[in-house]
Amino acid sequence: MAFRITFLGTGGGRHSAMYQTRCTGGMLVEHSGGRNLHIDPGPGALTQMRCIRYDPVRTDSVLVSHAHPDHYSDAEVVIEGMTYGGWRRRGHLYGSPTVLEGADGIGPCISRHHLGMVAGSTLLKPGETLDIDGLRMDVCRAEHSDPTNTGYRFHTGNGIVSYVSDTCYTERIADQYAGSRVLILPVTCPEGMCIKHHMCTDDAIEFIRRVQPELTIFTHLGIAMICEGPDRQAALAEERTGCRTVAARDLMVLDVGAHALSIRDAERFEGIWIPPSAPVDERFL
């Protein structure tokens, strides 16, 4: 079974999102014979999909981990794309309680109108295992300023690929990801610059040492991390842990194969692009 991740945006935090220092469009996951899952479509998701000529009607499910704009702001339009502009009730939406219902003054992030477009929706709760269009996903705990945030373990045909999502580091959090072949870590700050509810390079090093993945990928990069140099921070983590570590780039593609993990850049296109699914009749606009 093919498993491919395209990083639509590798920025994270309010300032990276505000200034689009890097895009914050989340990840496209291709799995289970061509099904597509969009995780955390924040600012930049739509323009990045256009850059690689990805038609959003190909999306089968959308997952929003928590109610912070760098993770959800493009979600409603992605849902409109998935449902052919709302004309076909299809696809599934997965979200935390704050995203779908709202709690303690946070959220909801998806309108009732858009909830009515999808074929179904599911609240994400730690400890559950879900089937997403044939892909098994474990829902894991996180410790973040949105208390309903969760992380995820995807059981691919070629090993476990985990996306931790925003959290602080604790041994209890890290232990959930034991056995991961690929560990995608949100590392917002560089070495020596820890902020509450997020991880810096020091935390990432402890996380990697505890999990021992074949490959770790840094993403959700804040402005300080970007200015410091994500590649240098990833190299530092690799030196101290002995585990291969890379910093994600916008529109980087990870292919998870049986014998190798390959990384490349997606092909980018310029100019106007109108996908075949776009309506040409004014009645559908």
PyRosetta script that sets phi, psi and omega in degrees:
from pyrosetta import init, pose_from_sequence

init()
pose = pose_from_sequence("MAFRITFLGTGGGRHSAMYQTRCTGGMLVEHSGGRNLHIDPGPGALTQMRCIRYDPVRTDSVLVSHAHPDHYSDAEVVIEGMTYGGWRRRGHLYGSPTVLEGADGIGPCISRHHLGMVAGSTLLKPGETLDIDGLRMDVCRAEHSDPTNTGYRFHTGNGIVSYVSDTCYTERIADQYAGSRVLILPVTCPEGMCIKHHMCTDDAIEFIRRVQPELTIFTHLGIAMICEGPDRQAALAEERTGCRTVAARDLMVLDVGAHALSIRDAERFEGIWIPPSAPVDERFL")
pose.set_psi(1, 125.4)
pose.set_omega(1, 178.6)
pose.set_phi(2, -70.1)
pose.set_psi(2, 143.2)
pose.set_omega(2, 175.1)
pose.set_phi(3, -141.3)
pose.set_psi(3, 116.8)
pose.set_omega(3, -174.8)
pose.set_phi(4, -133.9)
pose.set_psi(4, 137.3)
pose.set_omega(4, 175.9)
pose.set_phi(5, -119.6)
pose.set_psi(5, 127.6)
pose.set_omega(5, 170.2)
pose.set_phi(6, -108.1)
pose.set_psi(6, 120.7)
pose.set_omega(6, -179.4)
pose.set_phi(7, -84.2)
pose.set_psi(7, 99.2)
pose.set_omega(7, -179.1)
pose.set_phi(8, -69.7)
pose.set_psi(8, -26.0)
pose.set_omega(8, 177.6)
pose.set_phi(9, -160.0)
pose.set_psi(9, 139.4)
pose.set_omega(9, -175.7)
pose.set_phi(10, -117.5)
pose.set_psi(10, 6.4)
pose.set_omega(10, 174.3)
pose.set_phi(11, -81.0)
pose.set_psi(11, 164.5)
pose.set_omega(11, 178.2)
pose.set_phi(12, -162.1)
pose.set_psi(12, 154.3)
pose.set_omega(12, -177.0)
pose.set_phi(13, 91.8)
pose.set_psi(13, 161.6)
pose.set_omega(13, -171.3)
pose.set_phi(14, -64.9)
pose.set_psi(14, -33.9)
pose.set_omega(14, -176.3)
pose.set_phi(15, -78.0)
pose.set_psi(15, -38.5)
pose.set_omega(15, 173.0)
pose.set_phi(16, -60.9)
pose.set_psi(16, -38.8)
pose.set_omega(16, 179.5)
pose.set_phi(17, -69.4)
pose.set_psi(17, -44.1)
pose.set_omega(17, -178.3)
pose.set_phi(18, -60.5)
pose.set_psi(18, -44.6)
pose.set_omega(18, -173.8)
pose.set_phi(19, -99.5)
pose.set_psi(19, -4.7)
pose.set_omega(19, -177.3)
pose.set_phi(20, 49.8)
pose.set_psi(20, 43.6)
pose.set_omega(20, 174.6)
pose.set_phi(21, -55.9)
pose.set_psi(21, -41.6)
pose.set_omega(21, 160.7)
pose.set_phi(22, -130.9)
pose.set_psi(22, 156.0)
pose.set_omega(22, 177.4)
pose.set_phi(23, -64.6)
pose.set_psi(23, 157.7)
pose.set_omega(23, -177.8)
pose.set_phi(24, -129.8)
pose.set_psi(24, 49.0)
pose.set_omega(24, -171.6)
pose.set_phi(25, -94.3)
pose.set_psi(25, 4.7)
pose.set_omega(25, 178.1)
pose.set_phi(26, 78.2)
pose.set_psi(26, -151.9)
pose.set_omega(26, -172.7)
pose.set_phi(27, -134.2)
pose.set_psi(27, 141.2)
pose.set_omega(27, 168.7)
pose.set_phi(28, -100.0)
pose.set_psi(28, 127.0)
pose.set_omega(28, 179.6)
pose.set_phi(29, -114.6)
pose.set_psi(29, 118.8)
pose.set_omega(29, 174.5)
pose.set_phi(30, -99.6)
pose.set_psi(30, 129.0)
pose.set_omega(30, -172.3)
pose.set_phi(31, -154.4)
pose.set_psi(31, 172.2)
pose.set_omega(31, 168.7)
pose.set_phi(32, 47.0)
pose.set_psi(32, 53.0)
pose.set_omega(32, 174.4)
pose.set_phi(33, 72.6)
pose.set_psi(33, 34.2)
pose.set_omega(33, 174.5)
pose.set_phi(34, 102.6)
pose.set_psi(34, 7.1)
pose.set_omega(34, 174.4)
pose.set_phi(35, -77.2)
pose.set_psi(35, 152.3)
pose.set_omega(35, -175.3)
pose.set_phi(36, -128.9)
pose.set_psi(36, 129.3)
pose.set_omega(36, 178.1)
pose.set_phi(37, -117.9)
pose.set_psi(37, 126.8)
pose.set_omega(37, 177.0)
pose.set_phi(38, -103.2)
pose.set_psi(38, 118.7)
pose.set_omega(38, -179.3)
pose.set_phi(39, -103.3)
pose.set_psi(39, 126.2)
pose.set_omega(39, 172.7)
pose.set_phi(40, 53.9)
pose.set_psi(40, 63.8)
pose.set_omega(40, 179.2)
pose.set_phi(41, -76.1)
pose.set_psi(41, 84.3)
pose.set_omega(41, 177.9)
pose.set_phi(42, -88.1)
pose.set_psi(42, -165.5)
pose.set_omega(42, -178.8)
pose.set_phi(43, -56.6)
pose.set_psi(43, 132.7)
pose.set_omega(43, 179.9)
pose.set_phi(44, 102.0)
pose.set_psi(44, -14.3)
pose.set_omega(44, -176.7)
pose.set_phi(45, -59.3)
pose.set_psi(45, -46.6)
pose.set_omega(45, -174.3)
pose.set_phi(46, -67.3)
pose.set_psi(46, -44.9)
pose.set_omega(46, -179.3)
pose.set_phi(47, -68.4)
pose.set_psi(47, -35.0)
pose.set_omega(47, 178.6)
pose.set_phi(48, -68.3)
pose.set_psi(48, -37.7)
pose.set_omega(48, 176.1)
pose.set_phi(49, -63.4)
pose.set_psi(49, -38.1)
pose.set_omega(49, 176.8)
pose.set_phi(50, -64.4)
pose.set_psi(50, -38.1)
pose.set_omega(50, -178.8)
pose.set_phi(51, -60.8)
pose.set_psi(51, -32.0)
pose.set_omega(51, -179.5)
pose.set_phi(52, -104.4)
pose.set_psi(52, 8.1)
pose.set_omega(52, 179.0)
pose.set_phi(53, 56.6)
pose.set_psi(53, 47.7)
pose.set_omega(53, 173.9)
pose.set_phi(54, -97.2)
pose.set_psi(54, 121.3)
pose.set_omega(54, -179.5)
pose.set_phi(55, -84.6)
pose.set_psi(55, 120.0)
pose.set_omega(55, -176.5)
pose.set_phi(56, -62.8)
pose.set_psi(56, -14.0)
pose.set_omega(56, 175.7)
pose.set_phi(57, -68.4)
pose.set_psi(57, -14.9)
pose.set_omega(57, 176.9)
pose.set_phi(58, -74.3)
pose.set_psi(58, -15.1)
pose.set_omega(58, -177.8)
pose.set_phi(59, -70.8)
pose.set_psi(59, 134.8)
pose.set_omega(59, -179.6)
pose.set_phi(60, -105.6)
pose.set_psi(60, -28.3)
pose.set_omega(60, -179.7)
pose.set_phi(61, -148.8)
pose.set_psi(61, 152.2)
pose.set_omega(61, 176.7)
pose.set_phi(62, -126.1)
pose.set_psi(62, 134.1)
pose.set_omega(62, 178.1)
pose.set_phi(63, -122.9)
pose.set_psi(63, 125.2)
pose.set_omega(63, 176.6)
pose.set_phi(64, -118.4)
pose.set_psi(64, 114.2)
pose.set_omega(64, -170.6)
pose.set_phi(65, -71.7)
pose.set_psi(65, -36.0)
pose.set_omega(65, -178.9)
pose.set_phi(66, -164.2)
pose.set_psi(66, 173.0)
pose.set_omega(66, -167.4)
pose.set_phi(67, -93.8)
pose.set_psi(67, 54.7)
pose.set_omega(67, 171.4)
pose.set_phi(68, -117.1)
pose.set_psi(68, 136.8)
pose.set_omega(68, -169.9)
pose.set_phi(69, -56.9)
pose.set_psi(69, -30.8)
pose.set_omega(69, 179.5)
pose.set_phi(70, -69.5)
pose.set_psi(70, -3.2)
pose.set_omega(70, 178.5)
pose.set_phi(71, -116.7)
pose.set_psi(71, -12.8)
pose.set_omega(71, -174.3)
pose.set_phi(72, -135.1)
pose.set_psi(72, -7.2)
pose.set_omega(72, -165.1)
pose.set_phi(73, -63.2)
pose.set_psi(73, -27.6)
pose.set_omega(73, 178.4)
pose.set_phi(74, -95.4)
pose.set_psi(74, 3.7)
pose.set_omega(74, -171.0)
pose.set_phi(75, -63.1)
pose.set_psi(75, -41.8)
pose.set_omega(75, -176.7)
pose.set_phi(76, -64.7)
pose.set_psi(76, -37.5)
pose.set_omega(76, 178.8)
pose.set_phi(77, -73.4)
pose.set_psi(77, -34.0)
pose.set_omega(77, 173.9)
pose.set_phi(78, -60.9)
pose.set_psi(78, -40.8)
pose.set_omega(78, 177.0)
pose.set_phi(79, -62.6)
pose.set_psi(79, -40.8)
pose.set_omega(79, 177.2)
pose.set_phi(80, -61.6)
pose.set_psi(80, -39.8)
pose.set_omega(80, 176.8)
pose.set_phi(81, -64.5)
pose.set_psi(81, -44.8)
pose.set_omega(81, -179.0)
pose.set_phi(82, -60.3)
pose.set_psi(82, -29.0)
pose.set_omega(82, -176.0)
pose.set_phi(83, -105.6)
pose.set_psi(83, 23.3)
pose.set_omega(83, 179.4)
pose.set_phi(84, 54.5)
pose.set_psi(84, 48.1)
pose.set_omega(84, 179.1)
pose.set_phi(85, 73.9)
pose.set_psi(85, 18.7)
pose.set_omega(85, -179.1)
pose.set_phi(86, 90.2)
pose.set_psi(86, 2.4)
pose.set_omega(86, -178.3)
pose.set_phi(87, -83.7)
pose.set_psi(87, -18.9)
pose.set_omega(87, 177.7)
pose.set_phi(88, -126.8)
pose.set_psi(88, 123.4)
pose.set_omega(88, 179.6)
pose.set_phi(89, -78.9)
pose.set_psi(89, 103.9)
pose.set_omega(89, -175.3)
pose.set_phi(90, -153.6)
pose.set_psi(90, 167.7)
pose.set_omega(90, 177.1)
pose.set_phi(91, 81.2)
pose.set_psi(91, 168.8)
pose.set_omega(91, -178.3)
pose.set_phi(92, -131.2)
pose.set_psi(92, 144.3)
pose.set_omega(92, 179.2)
pose.set_phi(93, -115.8)
pose.set_psi(93, 127.0)
pose.set_omega(93, 176.1)
pose.set_phi(94, -114.0)
pose.set_psi(94, 132.6)
pose.set_omega(94, -178.9)
pose.set_phi(95, -157.7)
pose.set_psi(95, 158.4)
pose.set_omega(95, 176.0)
pose.set_phi(96, -69.9)
pose.set_psi(96, 164.5)
pose.set_omega(96, 177.5)
pose.set_phi(97, -56.1)
pose.set_psi(97, -37.2)
pose.set_omega(97, 179.2)
pose.set_phi(98, -67.3)
pose.set_psi(98, -33.8)
pose.set_omega(98, -178.6)
pose.set_phi(99, -70.1)
pose.set_psi(99, -46.9)
pose.set_omega(99, -172.6)
pose.set_phi(100, -90.0)
pose.set_psi(100, -31.3)
pose.set_omega(100, -173.9)
pose.set_phi(101, -120.5)
pose.set_psi(101, -29.7)
pose.set_omega(101, -172.9)
pose.set_phi(102, 85.3)
pose.set_psi(102, 143.2)
pose.set_omega(102, 180.0)
pose.set_phi(103, -161.1)
pose.set_psi(103, 137.3)
pose.set_omega(103, 175.8)
pose.set_phi(104, 53.4)
pose.set_psi(104, 39.6)
pose.set_omega(104, 177.0)
pose.set_phi(105, 80.8)
pose.set_psi(105, 3.4)
pose.set_omega(105, 179.2)
pose.set_phi(106, -108.6)
pose.set_psi(106, 126.9)
pose.set_omega(106, 178.6)
pose.set_phi(107, 74.2)
pose.set_psi(107, -168.6)
pose.set_omega(107, -2.2)
pose.set_phi(108, -70.9)
pose.set_psi(108, 161.9)
pose.set_omega(108, -175.3)
pose.set_phi(109, -106.4)
pose.set_psi(109, -15.6)
pose.set_omega(109, -178.3)
pose.set_phi(110, -116.6)
pose.set_psi(110, 125.7)
pose.set_omega(110, -177.2)
pose.set_phi(111, -68.9)
pose.set_psi(111, 158.4)
pose.set_omega(111, 174.8)
pose.set_phi(112, -59.4)
pose.set_psi(112, -35.5)
pose.set_omega(112, 178.9)
pose.set_phi(113, -58.4)
pose.set_psi(113, -46.0)
pose.set_omega(113, -178.6)
pose.set_phi(114, -75.7)
pose.set_psi(114, -31.7)
pose.set_omega(114, 174.0)
pose.set_phi(115, -61.3)
pose.set_psi(115, -31.9)
pose.set_omega(115, 179.0)
pose.set_phi(116, -74.7)
pose.set_psi(116, -13.3)
pose.set_omega(116, 179.7)
pose.set_phi(117, -78.6)
pose.set_psi(117, -32.3)
pose.set_omega(117, -174.1)
pose.set_phi(118, -84.4)
pose.set_psi(118, 158.9)
pose.set_omega(118, -179.7)
pose.set_phi(119, -73.5)
pose.set_psi(119, -23.8)
pose.set_omega(119, 178.9)
pose.set_phi(120, -169.9)
pose.set_psi(120, 163.8)
pose.set_omega(120, 178.0)
pose.set_phi(121, -141.7)
pose.set_psi(121, 151.9)
pose.set_omega(121, -176.7)
pose.set_phi(122, -138.1)
pose.set_psi(122, 131.1)
pose.set_omega(122, 173.2)
pose.set_phi(123, -76.2)
pose.set_psi(123, 133.9)
pose.set_omega(123, 179.3)
pose.set_phi(124, -89.2)
pose.set_psi(124, 126.4)
pose.set_omega(124, -179.4)
pose.set_phi(125, -132.2)
pose.set_psi(125, 132.9)
pose.set_omega(125, 179.9)
pose.set_phi(126, -55.8)
pose.set_psi(126, 141.2)
pose.set_omega(126, 178.2)
pose.set_phi(127, 95.6)
pose.set_psi(127, -13.7)
pose.set_omega(127, -179.5)
pose.set_phi(128, -86.6)
pose.set_psi(128, 154.2)
pose.set_omega(128, 171.3)
pose.set_phi(129, -119.0)
pose.set_psi(129, 128.0)
pose.set_omega(129, -175.8)
pose.set_phi(130, -119.5)
pose.set_psi(130, 157.4)
pose.set_omega(130, 172.3)
pose.set_phi(131, -108.5)
pose.set_psi(131, 115.0)
pose.set_omega(131, 179.4)
pose.set_phi(132, -107.8)
pose.set_psi(132, 95.1)
pose.set_omega(132, 178.1)
pose.set_phi(133, 52.4)
pose.set_psi(133, 41.5)
pose.set_omega(133, 178.7)
pose.set_phi(134, 94.0)
pose.set_psi(134, -2.7)
pose.set_omega(134, 178.5)
pose.set_phi(135, -105.0)
pose.set_psi(135, 121.6)
pose.set_omega(135, 178.3)
pose.set_phi(136, -78.1)
pose.set_psi(136, 130.4)
pose.set_omega(136, -178.6)
pose.set_phi(137, -132.8)
pose.set_psi(137, 125.3)
pose.set_omega(137, 173.0)
pose.set_phi(138, -91.8)
pose.set_psi(138, 137.0)
pose.set_omega(138, 178.6)
pose.set_phi(139, -99.1)
pose.set_psi(139, 126.1)
pose.set_omega(139, -174.2)
pose.set_phi(140, -115.2)
pose.set_psi(140, 157.9)
pose.set_omega(140, 178.1)
pose.set_phi(141, -70.5)
pose.set_psi(141, 153.1)
pose.set_omega(141, 169.4)
pose.set_phi(142, -137.5)
pose.set_psi(142, 161.6)
pose.set_omega(142, 173.2)
pose.set_phi(143, -123.9)
pose.set_psi(143, 104.9)
pose.set_omega(143, -171.3)
pose.set_phi(144, -145.5)
pose.set_psi(144, 171.0)
pose.set_omega(144, 179.5)
pose.set_phi(145, -67.0)
pose.set_psi(145, -26.6)
pose.set_omega(145, 165.0)
pose.set_phi(146, -89.9)
pose.set_psi(146, 107.1)
pose.set_omega(146, -171.6)
pose.set_phi(147, -68.6)
pose.set_psi(147, -9.9)
pose.set_omega(147, 179.9)
pose.set_phi(148, -96.2)
pose.set_psi(148, 2.7)
pose.set_omega(148, -179.2)
pose.set_phi(149, -62.7)
pose.set_psi(149, 150.0)
pose.set_omega(149, 179.7)
pose.set_phi(150, -140.4)
pose.set_psi(150, 159.2)
pose.set_omega(150, 172.5)
pose.set_phi(151, -111.1)
pose.set_psi(151, 177.3)
pose.set_omega(151, -168.4)
pose.set_phi(152, -144.8)
pose.set_psi(152, 141.8)
pose.set_omega(152, 172.2)
pose.set_phi(153, -117.0)
pose.set_psi(153, 119.8)
pose.set_omega(153, -179.9)
pose.set_phi(154, -102.8)
pose.set_psi(154, 125.1)
pose.set_omega(154, -179.5)
pose.set_phi(155, -92.4)
pose.set_psi(155, 96.6)
pose.set_omega(155, 179.6)
pose.set_phi(156, -91.5)
pose.set_psi(156, 170.6)
pose.set_omega(156, 176.2)
pose.set_phi(157, -67.5)
pose.set_psi(157, -11.5)
pose.set_omega(157, -177.9)
pose.set_phi(158, -123.6)
pose.set_psi(158, 35.4)
pose.set_omega(158, 176.5)
pose.set_phi(159, 109.7)
pose.set_psi(159, 174.0)
pose.set_omega(159, -177.1)
pose.set_phi(160, -89.1)
pose.set_psi(160, 128.0)
pose.set_omega(160, 174.3)
pose.set_phi(161, -112.8)
pose.set_psi(161, 123.0)
pose.set_omega(161, -174.1)
pose.set_phi(162, -116.3)
pose.set_psi(162, 137.1)
pose.set_omega(162, 172.1)
pose.set_phi(163, -116.6)
pose.set_psi(163, 112.4)
pose.set_omega(163, -170.4)
pose.set_phi(164, -76.3)
pose.set_psi(164, -29.1)
pose.set_omega(164, -175.0)
pose.set_phi(165, 64.0)
pose.set_psi(165, 174.9)
pose.set_omega(165, -171.2)
pose.set_phi(166, -66.4)
pose.set_psi(166, 129.7)
pose.set_omega(166, 179.5)
pose.set_phi(167, -167.9)
pose.set_psi(167, 160.9)
pose.set_omega(167, 165.3)
pose.set_phi(168, -81.7)
pose.set_psi(168, 171.6)
pose.set_omega(168, 178.6)
pose.set_phi(169, -96.3)
pose.set_psi(169, 130.2)
pose.set_omega(169, 164.7)
pose.set_phi(170, -141.2)
pose.set_psi(170, 158.6)
pose.set_omega(170, 177.1)
pose.set_phi(171, -61.3)
pose.set_psi(171, -36.5)
pose.set_omega(171, -179.7)
pose.set_phi(172, -63.9)
pose.set_psi(172, -40.3)
pose.set_omega(172, 177.1)
pose.set_phi(173, -64.9)
pose.set_psi(173, -47.4)
pose.set_omega(173, -176.6)
pose.set_phi(174, -63.6)
pose.set_psi(174, -38.7)
pose.set_omega(174, -175.6)
pose.set_phi(175, -62.5)
pose.set_psi(175, -21.2)
pose.set_omega(175, 177.6)
pose.set_phi(176, -64.4)
pose.set_psi(176, -22.9)
pose.set_omega(176, -173.0)
pose.set_phi(177, -102.0)
pose.set_psi(177, 14.9)
pose.set_omega(177, 176.4)
pose.set_phi(178, -55.8)
pose.set_psi(178, 138.2)
pose.set_omega(178, 179.4)
pose.set_phi(179, 89.1)
pose.set_psi(179, 1.2)
pose.set_omega(179, 179.7)
pose.set_phi(180, -71.5)
pose.set_psi(180, 132.4)
pose.set_omega(180, 172.6)
pose.set_phi(181, -79.4)
pose.set_psi(181, -41.0)
pose.set_omega(181, 177.3)
pose.set_phi(182, -121.6)
pose.set_psi(182, 133.1)
pose.set_omega(182, -179.0)
pose.set_phi(183, -122.0)
pose.set_psi(183, 113.0)
pose.set_omega(183, 178.2)
pose.set_phi(184, -98.8)
pose.set_psi(184, 111.8)
pose.set_omega(184, -172.0)
pose.set_phi(185, -110.2)
pose.set_psi(185, 132.5)
pose.set_omega(185, 171.0)
pose.set_phi(186, -80.5)
pose.set_psi(186, 106.8)
pose.set_omega(186, -177.6)
pose.set_phi(187, -116.0)
pose.set_psi(187, 95.2)
pose.set_omega(187, -170.1)
pose.set_phi(188, -78.0)
pose.set_psi(188, -32.1)
pose.set_omega(188, -172.4)
pose.set_phi(189, -127.4)
pose.set_psi(189, 154.9)
pose.set_omega(189, 178.5)
pose.set_phi(190, -77.9)
pose.set_psi(190, 179.6)
pose.set_omega(190, 179.3)
pose.set_phi(191, -52.4)
pose.set_psi(191, 134.6)
pose.set_omega(191, 175.3)
pose.set_phi(192, 77.5)
pose.set_psi(192, 12.6)
pose.set_omega(192, -176.8)
pose.set_phi(193, -134.0)
pose.set_psi(193, 60.1)
pose.set_omega(193, -177.5)
pose.set_phi(194, -77.3)
pose.set_psi(194, 138.5)
pose.set_omega(194, 173.3)
pose.set_phi(195, -125.0)
pose.set_psi(195, 156.4)
pose.set_omega(195, -174.5)
pose.set_phi(196, -61.6)
pose.set_psi(196, 140.1)
pose.set_omega(196, 174.8)
pose.set_phi(197, 73.2)
pose.set_psi(197, 4.4)
pose.set_omega(197, -180.0)
pose.set_phi(198, -134.9)
pose.set_psi(198, 171.0)
pose.set_omega(198, 178.5)
pose.set_phi(199, -109.8)
pose.set_psi(199, 147.8)
pose.set_omega(199, 170.1)
pose.set_phi(200, -110.8)
pose.set_psi(200, -178.9)
pose.set_omega(200, -177.6)
pose.set_phi(201, -59.6)
pose.set_psi(201, -37.2)
pose.set_omega(201, 178.7)
pose.set_phi(202, -59.4)
pose.set_psi(202, -43.7)
pose.set_omega(202, 178.3)
pose.set_phi(203, -65.0)
pose.set_psi(203, -41.4)
pose.set_omega(203, -179.6)
pose.set_phi(204, -60.6)
pose.set_psi(204, -38.7)
pose.set_omega(204, 179.3)
pose.set_phi(205, -61.6)
pose.set_psi(205, -45.1)
pose.set_omega(205, 178.3)
pose.set_phi(206, -64.4)
pose.set_psi(206, -39.3)
pose.set_omega(206, 179.2)
pose.set_phi(207, -61.2)
pose.set_psi(207, -47.8)
pose.set_omega(207, -178.0)
pose.set_phi(208, -64.0)
pose.set_psi(208, -43.7)
pose.set_omega(208, 179.3)
pose.set_phi(209, -57.8)
pose.set_psi(209, -35.4)
pose.set_omega(209, -176.4)
pose.set_phi(210, -78.1)
pose.set_psi(210, -35.9)
pose.set_omega(210, -175.1)
pose.set_phi(211, -91.1)
pose.set_psi(211, -36.6)
pose.set_omega(211, -179.9)
pose.set_phi(212, 58.1)
pose.set_psi(212, 56.1)
pose.set_omega(212, 178.2)
pose.set_phi(213, -77.1)
pose.set_psi(213, 165.6)
pose.set_omega(213, 173.1)
pose.set_phi(214, -70.8)
pose.set_psi(214, -35.6)
pose.set_omega(214, -178.9)
pose.set_phi(215, -143.7)
pose.set_psi(215, 135.6)
pose.set_omega(215, 171.8)
pose.set_phi(216, -116.8)
pose.set_psi(216, 138.4)
pose.set_omega(216, 178.3)
pose.set_phi(217, -122.3)
pose.set_psi(217, 123.6)
pose.set_omega(217, 174.5)
pose.set_phi(218, -83.2)
pose.set_psi(218, 133.8)
pose.set_omega(218, 172.6)
pose.set_phi(219, -146.2)
pose.set_psi(219, -172.1)
pose.set_omega(219, -176.0)
pose.set_phi(220, 55.2)
pose.set_psi(220, 54.0)
pose.set_omega(220, -173.3)
pose.set_phi(221, -87.2)
pose.set_psi(221, 123.1)
pose.set_omega(221, 177.0)
pose.set_phi(222, -79.9)
pose.set_psi(222, 172.3)
pose.set_omega(222, -176.1)
pose.set_phi(223, -61.8)
pose.set_psi(223, -41.0)
pose.set_omega(223, 179.5)
pose.set_phi(224, -62.2)
pose.set_psi(224, -40.1)
pose.set_omega(224, 177.8)
pose.set_phi(225, -64.7)
pose.set_psi(225, -43.7)
pose.set_omega(225, -179.9)
pose.set_phi(226, -63.0)
pose.set_psi(226, -41.6)
pose.set_omega(226, 179.0)
pose.set_phi(227, -68.4)
pose.set_psi(227, -35.8)
pose.set_omega(227, -179.7)
pose.set_phi(228, -70.0)
pose.set_psi(228, -32.3)
pose.set_omega(228, -179.4)
pose.set_phi(229, 109.9)
pose.set_psi(229, 93.2)
pose.set_omega(229, -178.4)
pose.set_phi(230, -58.0)
pose.set_psi(230, -35.5)
pose.set_omega(230, 179.8)
pose.set_phi(231, -64.3)
pose.set_psi(231, -39.8)
pose.set_omega(231, 178.2)
pose.set_phi(232, -66.4)
pose.set_psi(232, -38.5)
pose.set_omega(232, 179.1)
pose.set_phi(233, -68.1)
pose.set_psi(233, -38.9)
pose.set_omega(233, 177.0)
pose.set_phi(234, -65.9)
pose.set_psi(234, -40.1)
pose.set_omega(234, 178.0)
pose.set_phi(235, -63.6)
pose.set_psi(235, -37.3)
pose.set_omega(235, 177.0)
pose.set_phi(236, -62.3)
pose.set_psi(236, -45.0)
pose.set_omega(236, 179.3)
pose.set_phi(237, -63.0)
pose.set_psi(237, -41.0)
pose.set_omega(237, 179.1)
pose.set_phi(238, -64.5)
pose.set_psi(238, -40.9)
pose.set_omega(238, 179.8)
pose.set_phi(239, -62.5)
pose.set_psi(239, -39.8)
pose.set_omega(239, -174.6)
pose.set_phi(240, -84.1)
pose.set_psi(240, -19.4)
pose.set_omega(240, -177.4)
pose.set_phi(241, -110.0)
pose.set_psi(241, -22.9)
pose.set_omega(241, -174.3)
pose.set_phi(242, 77.6)
pose.set_psi(242, 6.2)
pose.set_omega(242, 179.8)
pose.set_phi(243, -105.5)
pose.set_psi(243, 135.9)
pose.set_omega(243, 179.0)
pose.set_phi(244, -56.9)
pose.set_psi(244, 127.8)
pose.set_omega(244, -177.1)
pose.set_phi(245, -138.0)
pose.set_psi(245, 131.6)
pose.set_omega(245, 178.1)
pose.set_phi(246, -132.1)
pose.set_psi(246, 153.6)
pose.set_omega(246, 172.5)
pose.set_phi(247, -95.5)
pose.set_psi(247, 127.9)
pose.set_omega(247, -179.2)
pose.set_phi(248, -66.3)
pose.set_psi(248, 151.1)
pose.set_omega(248, 174.2)
pose.set_phi(249, -116.5)
pose.set_psi(249, 151.6)
pose.set_omega(249, 175.0)
pose.set_phi(250, -57.3)
pose.set_psi(250, 131.6)
pose.set_omega(250, -178.6)
pose.set_phi(251, 65.0)
pose.set_psi(251, 29.1)
pose.set_omega(251, 169.7)
pose.set_phi(252, -80.8)
pose.set_psi(252, 144.6)
pose.set_omega(252, -178.4)
pose.set_phi(253, -118.6)
pose.set_psi(253, 129.4)
pose.set_omega(253, 174.4)
pose.set_phi(254, -110.7)
pose.set_psi(254, 124.1)
pose.set_omega(254, 173.2)
pose.set_phi(255, -108.2)
pose.set_psi(255, 124.8)
pose.set_omega(255, -178.9)
pose.set_phi(256, -99.3)
pose.set_psi(256, 102.3)
pose.set_omega(256, -179.2)
pose.set_phi(257, -101.8)
pose.set_psi(257, 171.3)
pose.set_omega(257, -178.6)
pose.set_phi(258, -65.4)
pose.set_psi(258, -35.8)
pose.set_omega(258, -174.9)
pose.set_phi(259, -115.0)
pose.set_psi(259, -10.7)
pose.set_omega(259, -176.6)
pose.set_phi(260, -150.7)
pose.set_psi(260, 153.3)
pose.set_omega(260, 172.4)
pose.set_phi(261, -111.7)
pose.set_psi(261, 111.8)
pose.set_omega(261, -175.8)
pose.set_phi(262, -107.6)
pose.set_psi(262, 143.0)
pose.set_omega(262, -178.9)
pose.set_phi(263, -125.8)
pose.set_psi(263, 133.7)
pose.set_omega(263, 177.6)
pose.set_phi(264, -150.8)
pose.set_psi(264, 173.0)
pose.set_omega(264, 174.9)
pose.set_phi(265, -97.4)
pose.set_psi(265, 139.1)
pose.set_omega(265, 177.4)
pose.set_phi(266, -67.8)
pose.set_psi(266, 150.7)
pose.set_omega(266, 174.8)
pose.set_phi(267, -72.2)
pose.set_psi(267, 133.3)
pose.set_omega(267, -179.2)
pose.set_phi(268, -106.8)
pose.set_psi(268, 147.2)
pose.set_omega(268, -179.0)
pose.set_phi(269, -125.2)
pose.set_psi(269, 147.3)
pose.set_omega(269, 177.2)
pose.set_phi(270, -109.9)
pose.set_psi(270, 165.6)
pose.set_omega(270, 173.3)
pose.set_phi(271, 86.7)
pose.set_psi(271, 178.9)
pose.set_omega(271, -178.2)
pose.set_phi(272, -71.8)
pose.set_psi(272, 136.2)
pose.set_omega(272, 176.6)
pose.set_phi(273, -137.9)
pose.set_psi(273, 124.1)
pose.set_omega(273, 176.0)
pose.set_phi(274, -117.1)
pose.set_psi(274, 111.4)
pose.set_omega(274, -176.8)
pose.set_phi(275, -68.1)
pose.set_psi(275, 157.8)
pose.set_omega(275, -179.0)
pose.set_phi(276, -58.2)
pose.set_psi(276, -27.3)
pose.set_omega(276, -177.2)
pose.set_phi(277, -77.5)
pose.set_psi(277, -11.1)
pose.set_omega(277, -175.6)
pose.set_phi(278, -66.2)
pose.set_psi(278, 134.9)
pose.set_omega(278, -178.6)
pose.set_phi(279, -70.9)
pose.set_psi(279, 142.6)
pose.set_omega(279, 176.7)
pose.set_phi(280, -111.9)
pose.set_psi(280, -3.1)
pose.set_omega(280, 179.4)
pose.set_phi(281, -98.1)
pose.set_psi(281, 126.9)
pose.set_omega(281, -177.0)
pose.set_phi(282, -58.2)
pose.set_psi(282, -25.2)
pose.set_omega(282, -178.4)
pose.set_phi(283, -65.4)
pose.set_psi(283, -19.2)
pose.set_omega(283, -176.6)
pose.set_phi(284, -102.8)
pose.set_psi(284, 5.4)
pose.set_omega(284, -177.4)
pose.set_phi(285, -88.3)
pose.dump_pdb("model.pdb")
